[in-house]
Amino acid sequence: MDIFMSDLHMTDSGGGGAVSETQLISFVERVRRFSEEDENHKVRLILVGDIFDLLRSDKWTALWNERTSAPWSAMSKNFKHFDNSFALTESIEIMRKICGRYAGFGKKVRELVGEKKLETVYLPGNHDFMVQLSSKLRELVVEFFGLAHDAKKPFKTTYANKSASVFAVHGNSFDPINWHRQPEGFWAMGDAVVLRIVNRFAEAACKRIGCSIATELGQLLQEIDNIEPLVDIPIYVRWLTDENLTIKDSRDEVLATWREVVEDFLELKEFRDDRGYGDKAFKWLRRAFELSITLGVGDLISKLSRLFPNAGTNYQSAAETEAKKNSGYRFVLFGHTHKPTMQPLTYAPENDPHFYVNTGCWRRLVTRVTGQGPSRFAGRRVASYFVTDESAEEEKQERYHLFQEWHTS
């Protein structure tokens, strides 16, 4: 039996929509029950990226303020600069703190591994990409999950199981904004959005208007941390200020804070066209942030849709491509989008249905509601995972299950 989960986004502070340790321990108990139901087959837990969130931490803002340093500082081919850098020191501290916050979860997983009832497999995503650059970081991951992996070597980025008929990858490789082009030395621009905008905006805005992050307005400001996809963040901020702030002075102060963090982001010399970030996806993102400083939500959406009518990644299409490249697998599985789904593909050799599966996430998810009427955003909490059981006696199509939990608060 293979169990796939992704996008836990365990953080060092637990702020925003981070998953609770109680919820994860409860999941491990479900895994134990799976193992007890079929003692003849070991259960495999495949962690499909963004498990540890090394980006959503206040430590990066402190490092920038003290040294004007970030993970992408002094970029080079294969990111050779990362070893012994300030960023490595910070990321190790962040990882250790995350491991401490979720120590009970890790202990429960290791107990199952020690009892030989569970095997764990780890694939990196974009929020935990830095583990690929440091054996010290990988040692912490290996120890936490009881992985049978040599920490001196980077983790594999794909998982394939013929008997379960699943091919899995985190999915950020299809998302230019969140893809680290390591051989060329181009860091993911999405990291800069998180570190220089997402991590700073809510606290700075609350401080400027004199409200607590615990208030309803503070929570709305902090929701920027939970917006998916990333490119909708500028639209969310304009929606928040236009539709939820009736006092002009407060609206002006929040927008002034927004202008400051956006301008800081846009001034980052490492992510300009002439530095290798001139493709459409990068232009769209920068343009969205630029326009969000001056345009209201309606005009912003209208102008962006005219300038970039086909922005964003079509993950269903990406799954079609992967299915054709890896024809021996009926299920192509991604994480990354935070939206659990199981959709049939047009690719169906010999009339054998193939599927795109997304494992969703374990955190709060806020997305834009599209359709008739004014644009708005809605949030919910998601916990989802995908199970395959090659030992089951049922018909082939009955052996695959996408478990989903949705909570409106």
Helices and strands as residue ranges (DSSP letters): E 2-5, H 21-37, E 43-48, H 58-67, G 77-82, H 86-101, H 103-114, E 118-123, G 129-133, H 135-145, E 158-161, E 166-169, G 172-174, G 176-178, H 189-193, I 194-198, H 199-209, H 216-222, G 223-226, G 230-232, H 233-244, H 248-266, G 269-271, G 273-275, H 280-292, H 297-307, H 315-325, E 331-334, E 341-344, G 349-351, E 355-358, E 362-369, E 376-388, G 396-398, E 400-407
